[in-house]
């Protein structure tokens, strides 16, 4: 292990039990993974990188000779020009850097260093992979390359008759031409004559060359101590030996190159990232060619998801308009606002210090609630349950088409090499149960079990921490509700005089609790992110895909509880276990359980969703747009005194923001969390798909703008699908059907109103001769005799109207004086049965439909 305090990828040493001998096991790579690997032994002369001056060609992508193409850039700060650093540390870094570059040259790579034009302390090392090295590592990485053009005639599109219309929604075909299709096969160096090689300089695309260069850099050694070999560009970056490592953009995004064909970056900006093209389809083939399959599949998924959202948004907007129209004809809402009905109903206090209140004081809330709690919402909830299933099925089909077109159908785990961090710790041997081949692993079965157990325990601890924060917010809601009720009763909130008539204890508590919940969510996200990365590093997954999948599951599990727990509380817990005024249920033996408004908790759930979705969208846009732009602007301002100088392409790219090691992880996470809000709770907020659609139309262009203009070029990576996000989306889809059915059944008042309309609005429960909603409010409120309360109501009674003997509360219970007083009445059991029947019918219907 490293003894100098700098974290490095290296081999591990073992000491025997007597402690008088040390056995160090050298890390030896299989020829399959590093065929050009050659160690530079101690005492051997180290080849220095040739240093040349900048040739005043700012857009050149080649060495100074104009022949060798730049495949990768390494940036370091010249140790001899540093002013404030210990000499020993400086020399150690210089020694490792020189050794690393000598190792690269011994492996066949060609290097050329150029001093910075802007900062005389910086040096840029240009890396070039010759033809022989490209052929070698193309075979190692199983890169598929053309063997001959595809002469099969494609099936004509069913939309070919509408080309004159659809062409306006696609990128300009004159600028972004369709790629020539080829039959491909994994490259083999000794069978080059079988491949379609017209020009060796163009046979391997720049993204392929960058991918191979990154692979070699991650394996090259930088230090040998006895039998201990240390290697990998990642650790050199982390320890400060190099400041950056990245492939080059192929030109400026806003200036057309002087060559005959414009650069791909220029085309991507003008036909994709430019906001004026928000209505156009994405040039996925060019995105995949420039950034690799992994980025291509992300934008393909995001575009497909946005397109499907358009359908849900239209239906959701229609339901919202229906709610606005039906608001004027809502009988139960009119009864709440009617002075002769709601104005004469006195409601029981909702807390120990609360006052009696008149039902029509919630008139405005009930009118707003009728917009979302209506028959249209019921239809929309069923529609979204079908939509989410169809979305996943259609995406699987579209993904299969992309796999075929992008030639990733046979992309197997065997094609992906192990991570350097994994290889460096492979000191144990085991027999592969599938292949029967002896292979090296980093830990025993018992060690792996311990690591996984620690990871699971840590995740569970943080989830419990979230639940504890939710309980704390619930206690806050209860305490603040009492405070607001007391202050409003005594007219102590004089500062709120302009809006006092609109402020109710329920509304004030709901809004403040939602804001606090959002702040807690953001803080816990920042803290847990670091913990999740540490746990995943500790588990030591074998490949990069395994690493990302493991981190994805941990992060999403945490984010799921963090973002959705408050919504689940409002939807399925709040107001469900409250007892009745004479025997209320109390939390912690002190606080009465929260009650919903007479119209239910649906409006509060809508408020919670709107605040979290809106706040999250604003926060993400600040992070994705404003911060990178400000950082790049400050970087340019700091060098304003030298901006008049001509800067080379590699230095222009260095001034851009580095792509996170996790790459697209946060982009996927943001969209999947949004997908959960759109599907899990859409029954309470039909406008959620509309807001998500608007956000995604901007999100696609913002991400494209960020990748194209504000960030260094990402290292292209191979990918067959969206990885672990696929089963996560399937899990959300399954849960969405149940949650929407339960929101309609238990959070909305739709089922109780339907039961009243069809059963209790006519004989023998009512005097009406035909089905009607008149009388529903009176039917849904039970009666409580004030004298039956076991609590001291002296203070509260002062706020009660004169001669008040009873008050009303939200429940279906027998009145005082009945043999079964305060027990649930027959209407309660009818409603409960209808709710359960509705959930079963919806589940069966959705399963049969899909």
N, C-alpha and C positions, 0 to 999 in steps of 0.2 A: 504493500500500500504506500501511498505517497507520504513522505515525511517532511515536506517543506510547507505544508499548510495550504497548498493550492489544490483544489479538487481536480482530479484528472481521471481519465479512463486508462486503466493499467491492469496488469495482472495481479494476482493475489499470492501472498506467501503463507506458508504454513510452518509452525514451529513445533518440534516434537515435545513429548511430555516432559523429558528431562531438561529441556531448555538449553542444551549445550550444542545444538545444531539447528540450522535453519535450512529449510528446503523451499526454494522458490521455483515455481513452475512457469516456464515461459509460455506466453500466448502464441500459439502457432496456428496460422490460418490454413484452411484447406485450399488446395490449388484451385478449386472451383470458384472460390470467392475472391481471391487475390492472385491471379496468375502472374502478375508482374512484380509481386512483392519481393523485395531484396533488402535485407538489413544492412545498415552501415555500421560496422563494428567499431569499437573504441579504438582510437588512434588512427583511424582511416581519415584521409583528407576529405573535408566537406566542401562540396562545390558551391560557390557563391552565385547568387542570382545576378545576371547582367543588368546594370543600371543604364538607362538611356534617357535623354531629355524628350519632352513633349514635342511632337512634330507639327504643332499648330494645325492639326486637322480635328476639329472639335467633334465631328460626328463619325469619326472613324471607329470601326469595330474590329480593327486588326492591329497586329504588332506594327512597329515602325517600318518593317519591310513591306507592309501592305499586302502580304500573302497569307500569313498565319492568322486565323480567326481567334478572337478572344472568347473563350468559353466560360471563364469565371474570373472574378476579381477578389483579391485579398487586400485588405487595408491594414496598415500598422503605423504606429507612431515611432519615429526613429529614436532609439534609446539614447544615442549620443547627443541628441538635441533637447532632451528633457532636462528641466531645471530643478524640479523638486521631486526627487525619487532616490531611494537608497541605491547605491551603486550595485550591491549584491543582487537585489531584485531586478534591477535593470539588465545586468549581465546575464542573469538566469533566463530572462525572457528572450534576450537577443540570441543566446545559445540555442534555445528551443526552437525559435523561429528559423534560424539558419539551418538547423538540423532537419526541421520539417520540410523546408523548401528543397534541401538536398535530397531528402527521401522521395519527394515528388519527381524530381529530375531523374533519379535512379529508377523510378517506376516508369519512365518513358515520357513524362510530361515536359513541356517546354515553358519556361518562365521568363518574364521580362518586367523589370521594375522601372517605374517612372515617378519622379518627385511631383508633389502636388503643386499646382499653379497658385492655389489660394492660400494654403497653409504650408510653410516650408518644413514643418515637422512631420507631415504625413507622407507616406510612400504607398503607391498603388502597385501591386504585383499582378500582372496579367498572366493568366493560365491558358495554355493551348494544348489540346489533345491531338497528337498526330494521327494519321490514318490507321496505323498498326494498333495503337492503343484503343482507338474507337472500335475497331473490329473486335478486339479482345474483350472489351467490357460490354459491348452489345450482345455478345454471346453469353457472358456471365449473367447479365440482367434479363436475358430472354426477350430482348426487344424484337418485336415483329416488324419486318421490313418488306418492301415490295419484291415480288418475284416476277410478276408480269401484269399488264393492265387488265382490268376487268372488262371482258368483252360481252358480258351478259346484258341484254336489253332490260332496263328497269321498267316496272309496271307503271303505266301512266296514272297520274294523280286524278282523283275524282273531282278535284277543284280546278282542273286545267281550263274549264270553260269560263271560269270567273277570274282569269289571270289579270284582265284589265282592271279589276277592282282590288284584288288581293295584293298586287305588286306594290301598292302604296303602303302596305303594312309590313313590308320586308325591307331589309337593307338593300342599297343600290347594287344590283347584280353586275353593273359595269365596273364597280370598284372592288367588290368582294365576290370574286368568281367562284363557282362551285369547283371543289377539288376533284381531281382525277382519281377515280377509284382503282385500287389494285388488289390482286390476290396477294396475301402476305404469309410469311412463315417466320418462326424464330430464327434469328441470324446465326449462322455458323461460319466461323472464320475460314475453315478449310474448304468451304463450298461457295466461295464468293461468286464464281461464275454462274451460279444458279439464280442470283439475285439481279434485279433490274437496276444496274449501276450505270447511269449515263454520265454523271459528273460526280467525282468523289467528294468535291467540296459541298455539294448540295444533297448528297445521298442521306446523310444524317442531318435531321433538322436541328436548328439551334436549341430547341427544348430538349431533344434527345442528348445533345452534347452537354448541356448544362446538367442534366440528370446524371450522366456518367461521371462528369467532373466532380459533382457533389458526393457521389458514392466513393470515389477514390480519395477525396479529401477527408472523408469520415473514417478512412482506414489507414491513412499514412501515419507513420510513427514520427514522434518528435523527441524522444529521449530513450536511451538505453542505460540501465544501471545494472551491471552484472547480467543476470538472466531476466531482469524485469524490463519489459517493453511497454512504453506508454505511447498512445496514439489517439488521433481524432481531432478534427478541426473544432468540434463543439467545445471541448475542454479548453482549447487555446483561446477561443472567443470568451468563454466564461472567466478565464484567469487573466485576461487583458493582453495576451501576447498579440492578438489581432483585434482590431476594432470592429471589423465588418467583413463579411464574405457573402457575395451575391453574384448572380448572373446579370448581364447587361440588358437594358432595354435596347431595342433596335433603332431608336431615333427619338426625336422630339414628338410630343403628342399633338402640338398645335402648329407645327411647321412642316410642310411637305418636304420630303427629302429631295435632293437634287438628282437622284437616280431616276431611271425611267418609271419604276414601280414605287408607289409610296410605301413607307414602312408599315408594318402590321400594327404597331402601336398607334400610329396616326389614323389608320383605318378604324381601329377599335374605338378611338375617342370620338371620331366624327360620326360613325354609324351606330355606336352602341352607348358610350358613356355620356355623350352630349344630351342634356335635358330635353332638347327639342325633339328627340327621337323616342320620347316616352311611350308613344303609341305603337312603335314598331316592334316586330319580333326580334329576338336576339340572334346575332351571328354565331351560333353555338360551335360550328366547325372551326371558325377562326379563333374563338376563345380557347377551344381545346388545343388547337395547334400552337398557340402562343403561350398559354399558361399550363397546359397539361390536362389530362382527363379528370383529375380530382376537382379542379376549379370548374371545368366544363360541366361536370355532372351536378355540381352545386347550383350553378346558374340555370341549368336545365330544370332542376327540381323547383327552384324558386319561381321561374317563369311559368311552369306548369301549375304550380300551386296558386299563383296570382290569377292565371286564366280561369281556373276552376272557381276561385273566389268571386269572379265576376258574376257567375250564375247565382251563387248564394247571396251576393250583395243585392242583386235585382229583386229576388224573392223577399229578402229581409227588409229592403226599402219599401216594397209593396205592403208588407205586414205593418210597418210603422205608419205608413199613410192610412191604412185601414184603421189603425188604432186612433189616429187623429180624427178621422171622420166619425168613428163610433163613439168618441168621447162625448159628443153632444147628446147621444141617445142612450148612454149608459144609465140604466135605471138605478142600480145600487149606488153609483156615484152621486146621482141627483138626490137620493134619499139622505145620504150623508150631509149634503149641503143644504137640504131643505130645512128652513127654520122651524117648521112644524113637525119634523121628524128628527133629524140629527140635532136640531137646535134644542130639543127637549129631552134628549137622552143624556143623562149624567153618567160619566164613566168613572169606575173605581180608580183610586190612585195606583200608579204603576211602581211605586217604591214606598219605603216606610216614611219618607219625608215629603213625598209628592202630594199635590193637591188634587181635589176632584176637578174634572174637566169636562167640557161639553164636546160631544162627538163632532159637531160641525166645525170645531177648531182645526180639524184635519181635512177640511174641504179641499184646499189646494193640493195637498198630497194625494188625496183619493182621485182627483181629476187627472193628475200626472200618472198615477198608477194605472188608470183605465187605458192609457195609451199602450202600455206594455202587457197588461194582464187582461187579455181578451181572447176570443176564439181564434183570431189570426195567429197569435203566438203559439197556440196549440198546434195548428197546422204547420207552422214554421219549424217547431221542434221536431215533428215527425219527418219533415222534409230534410232537415239537417242531419238527422240520424241516417237517412238513406244517402245523403250527399257525401258524408264522411267515408262511408264504405265504398261508394263508387269512385271517390277520389283516389283511394289507395289502390283499387283494382286497375283503374285506368293508368295510374302512375307506374305500376309494375309492368304493364304492357308497353308504355312509352320507354321505360328504362331498358326493357329487353331490346327494343328497336335501337336505342343508342349503343347498347353493348355490341350489337351486330355491326352497326355503322362505324363505330370507333375501334372495332377489333379487340374488345376486351372480354369476349365470351369465355375464353379459356384462360383468363387471368387467375391463376391459382396461388395458394399460399406459398407453394414451393418456389415461385418466381420472386417472392419478396425476401430479400436478405435479412438476416438478424440485425438488430440494432447494435451499434458498437458498444453501448453500455452493457448489453446482455452478453456479448461475446467476451468482453474483458473479464467477466466474473465466472466463466465456465471452467470450473476446476474439478467437477465431479463427473463421473462416467455412468451412463445408464444404457440399457438396451431398449431401443425404440420398439414398443409393443406392436406397431403396425409393420414397419420395414424390417425389423430384426437387426438393424445396424446399430453398433455401439456409437453413441454420440455424447458430447460433453454438455452438461447443464450447470447452471450457476448454484443450484442448491438441491438438497435431497428432498424426498417426498415429505418428510416431517418438517423440514425448513420451509417448504412452500406452503404447507398447511398453516404454520405459525404466521407467516407473512400475510396470508389471506385473512386469517382470523383477526389479526391486528387491524387490517384495513377495514373489515366489516365492523369491528367494534368502534373504530373511530367514526365511521359514517353514521352508525346508530347513535353515538353520543351527540353528534351535531344535529341530527334530526330531532333528538329529544330536546336539544337546546332551542330549536325552532318552536317546538310544541310548548316549551316553557314560556317563550316570548309571546305566543298566542294567548296562553292563559293570562299572562300579565296584561295584555291588551284588553282581554275580556274583563278583568278586574278594573282596569282603567275605565272601560265603557260604563260599568255599573256605578263606579264612584262618581264619574263625571256626570252621568245622567241624574244622579241624586243632587249634585251640586247645581247643575243648570236648572233643575226643577225648583230647587229652593230659592235660587237667585231670581228667577223669573217670577216666582210667586210673590216675592217681597219687593219686586221692581228695583233690584239693586244694579241692574245692567244698564245704567244710564248712557254709557258710551256707545251702546248699540241702538240708540234711539232711532236713527234713520231706517234700520232694517229690523227693528225689534218685532214688528208685526209678522215678519217672515221667519223669525227664528223660533224654533220649537226645541224642546229638550232632545227629542228623537233625532231631529235633523242636525243639531249642533254636535251631538255625540257621534253620530254616524260619520260626518265629514271629518272631524278632528281625529277620530280613531282610524279612518282610512288613510289619512295623511301620515299619521305616526306609523301605521303598518307598512306603508310604502317606504319610509325612511329606514325602518328596521330591516326590511327586505334587502335594500341596497347595501346596508352595512354588513349584514350577514353574508351576502354574496361575495363581497370583497375579501372577507376573512376566510370563508370556506374555500374559495378558489385556490388559495395557496396551500391549504390543508389537503385538498383533493390531489393537487399535483404532487405534493410530497408523498402521499399514500401510494399513488400510482408508480412513482419512481422507486419506492421501497419494494413494491411487488415485483418489479423488474420484468415486464412483459417482453416476449421474444422479438416481435416485429413491430414496426411503427403502427401498422393497422391494429394489432393487439393492444398497443399502448393507447391509441386514440379511442378504441372501443371501450376499454376499461375506464378511462377517464370520463368518457361520455356517459356511461351508466351511473357513475358516482355523482357527477355534476347534475345530471338530470334528476336523479332521485332526490337530491337536496333541493334543487330549484323547484321541483314539483311540490314538495311540502312547503317550501318557503313562499312561493307565489300563490298557491291555490288553497292553503289551509284556512286562511281567513274567509275565503269565498265559500268553502265547504261548511265552515261554522255558521255563517249567516244563512246559507241555503237549507241546512239539514239539522242544525242544533238550536239556533236561537229561536225562542218562542215555542219550542216543542215540549219542553218540560218545565212548566211554570207553576203548576198547581192551580189554585184559585185564591181569591183574596183572603178567605178565612184560613187557608193552609198553604201558603206560598212555599215553593222550593227555594232554598237559599244556598248560595255558593260560599264555601268556607265558613258556613254557619252564620254569616253576617250579611252578605249581599243577596238581595232577591234576584233570582234568575231573570234575564232580560226578556221582555215581552215585545212582540211585534206590534205595529200599528194595526188598527181595525181592518185595514186592507191587506195585511200580511207583510212579510219581510222582502217581497220581491223588489220593491222600490229601493230598499237599502242595498240589496245585492247588485242592482243596476248601478247605483252610485259607486259601490266598491269597485266593480269592473271598470267603469269609466275612468276612475282616478288611477287605478293601477295600470291599465292599458295606455292611457294618455301620458301618465308620468314616465312609464317605461319607454315609450316611443320618443319622448322629448329627450330623456337621458341618453338613449342610444344614439340619437342623431348628434347630440353634443359630442359624444365620444368618437363617433365615426367621421363626422364632418369637421366640426369646429376645432377639435384638438389637433388632428394632423395638419390642418391648414395653418393654425397658429404656430405650431412647432416648426414647420417648414419656413414660414414667414420670418420667424425669429432667427432661424439658422441663416437665412439669406441676409437679414439685416446685420447680423454679427459680422458678416463678410462683405458689407456694403462698400468698404474702401477698396476692394479689389474686384468688384463685380464687372468692371470694364474689361478685365482680362478675358481672353478666350479660354474657356474651360473645356476639357475633354469630356467625352461621353461618360466615362467611368466616374469622374468627379461630380458631374451633374447628378448621376444616380445616387452617389454617396450622400448628397444633401437631402435626399428623400427619406421617408420613414421606413424603418425595417419592418418586415412582416413578422408577426409573432410566430414562435416555434409551433404553436398549436394551429396556425393557419386559419382554416375555415371553421374551426370548432365553435367560436363565439358567434359566427354568422348563423350556423345551423341552430345553435342553442336559442338565439333570439327568435328565429322564425318558428321553432317547435313550441316554445313557450307561448307565442302568439297563437299558434294552431290550437293549443289547449284552451286558451281563452275563447277562441272563436267557436269551438265545438263543445266543450264541457258545459258551459253556462250560457249558451246562446239563447236558450228559452227565456232568459230574463232580460236579454238585451239584443233584440233583432238587428240593431244597427252595428253590432260588432263586425260582421263581415264587410260592411261598407267602410268602416274605419280601417280595417285590416287591408282592404283592397287599395284604398288611397295611400296608406303607409307603404305597401309593397311596391306600388308603381314608382314611388320615390326611392324605396330601398334598392331596387334593382339598379337604377341609375346612380344612386349614391355609392353603392358598392363598386360599380363599374368605374365611376369617377375616381374613387379612392385607389383601386388597383392600378388604374391607368395613369393617373397624374400625380398622386401623392405618395405612392409607395414604390419601393424598389421591386424589381421583378422577382416574383416568387419562384422558388425552385420547382420545376414541373414534377408532378408525381402521378403514378399510375393509379387508377381506381376503377372498379367494376360497377359499384353502386354507391349508395349513400351510407353504407356501413351500418353501425349500430342504431342509427336514427330510424331505420326501417321498422324494426320490431317495436321501437318506442312509439312511433306513429300508429302502429297497429294496436298497441295497448291503449293509447288515448282514444282511438276510434271505438274500441269495445266499451271502454268506460263512458264515453260520451253518450252512447245510446241509453245507458242506465241513468246517468246523472240528469239528462234532459227529461226523461220520463219521471224521475223522482222530483225534479223541480216543479214540473206541472202538477204532480200529485200532491206534494207536501209543502212547497213554498208558495206556489200560486194559489189563488182562491177559485180557480176555474172549476175544479171537481166539486167542491161544496156548492157552488152556484148552480152547476148542472143538476146535482142531486136535488137541490131545492126546487129548481124549475120543473123537473119531471116527476118528482114524488111528493114534495112537501108544500107546494104552492096550491094544491087542490085538495078536495075532500079525500080522506077524513082529517087531514092535518090543517086544513085552511078552509075558509068559506068561499074562496074563489071558484068560479065555475070553469075557468080555463087556465091553462098553464101561463104563468107570468112570473116576472122577477120582482114584482111589487111585494114588499114585506120581507125581502131577504135580509136586510140589515137587522131588523128586529128579531128575525129567526136565528141569526148567527151570533147574537149577543145574549148571554145568560144573565140571570138576575141574582144579586147577592144582597142579603139583609145585613145592614151595617151593624146591627146589634149582635150578629153572630161572630164578629171579629174577635179573636183572643188578644188583640193588641190594643194599646192605649191610643185612641184616636182623638184625644182632646185637641191637640194642636191642629190636626188635619181637619177636624170638624169645623174649625173656625172658617175654613175656605169653602165649606159646603153650603149649598143653597138652604134656605130655611125650610123646615118641615121635611127634610130629606131622610127617608128611611131605607131606601134601597139604591143601589148603583148597578151598572152593567159592566160586564167584562167579556172578553172574546173567548168563547168556548161553547161547547154543546153539552150543557148540564141541566139537571132538573132544578126547578126553582125552590126557594125556601118554603117549607110547609108540606112539600111532597114527601111521601113515605121514603123515597130514595133521594132526598135532597142533596144537591151538590155532587151526585154521581152522574156519570156520563149517560145521556139519554139515547133514545133509539136513533135519532138523527145522526149522532156521533158514529154509531156503528154502521149505519148506511153509508156515510161518507168514507169511513175507513175501508169498508169493503169495496167501494167504488174506486178508491185510490189504488188499492192492491190489484184490483182487476185491470185497471188502466195500465199499470206497469207491465203486467203479464201480457196483455194484448199487444202493447207496443213492441215488447221484446220479440214475441212470436212473429208479429207482422214484419218487423225489420229483418229477422232471420230468414223468413220465407222470401221476402222481396229481393234480398241481396244474395 
